[in-house]
Amino acid sequence: MQGFSSALIPVGISIMRDELPKEKMGSAVALMSATLGIGSALGLPLAGVLYESLGWESIF
């Protein structure tokens, strides 16, 4: 799953490049990068808490 979602990052940047004006592109890529970083930082600890409290099925 992680590899599949990582493959979508360049697709998302391409869509932003096609749809957004040039002057907004920098802030859009920054926002996307920030959310990816926050998701990566919170995902593993949250998955551990969910696994311990609700079982492995809760992760999916």
C-alpha positions in Angstrom: 0.0 0.0 0.0 2.8 2.4 0.9 4.4 1.9 -2.5 1.2 2.5 -4.4 0.5 5.7 -2.5 4.1 6.9 -3.0 3.6 6.5 -6.7 0.7 9.0 -6.6 2.9 11.9 -5.4 4.2 12.7 -8.8 0.7 12.4 -10.3 -0.6 14.9 -7.7 2.2 17.3 -8.5 1.5 17.0 -12.2 -2.2 17.7 -11.7 -1.4 20.7 -9.6 1.0 22.0 -12.3 -1.8 21.6 -14.9 -4.6 23.1 -12.8 -3.0 25.9 -10.7 -1.5 29.2 -11.8 2.3 29.5 -11.7 2.3 31.8 -8.7 0.4 29.4 -6.5 2.4 26.3 -7.4 5.1 26.8 -4.7 2.6 27.1 -1.9 0.6 24.1 -3.2 3.7 21.9 -3.3 4.7 23.1 0.2 1.2 22.2 1.5 1.3 18.8 -0.1 4.8 18.1 1.3 3.8 19.3 4.8 0.7 17.0 4.8 2.8 14.0 3.6 5.3 14.7 6.4 2.7 15.0 9.1 0.9 11.9 7.9 4.1 9.9 7.9 5.0 11.2 11.4 1.6 10.4 12.9 0.7 7.3 10.9 3.0 4.8 12.6 2.3 5.8 16.2 -1.4 6.0 15.5 -1.4 2.5 13.9 0.4 1.1 16.9 -2.2 2.6 19.3 -5.1 1.3 17.1 -3.5 -2.2 16.9 -3.0 -2.4 20.6 -6.4 -1.2 21.6 -8.7 -2.5 18.9 -6.8 -5.2 17.1 -5.1 -5.5 13.7 -8.3 -5.1 11.8 -8.7 -1.5 13.0 -5.7 -0.5 10.9 -7.5 -1.3 7.7 
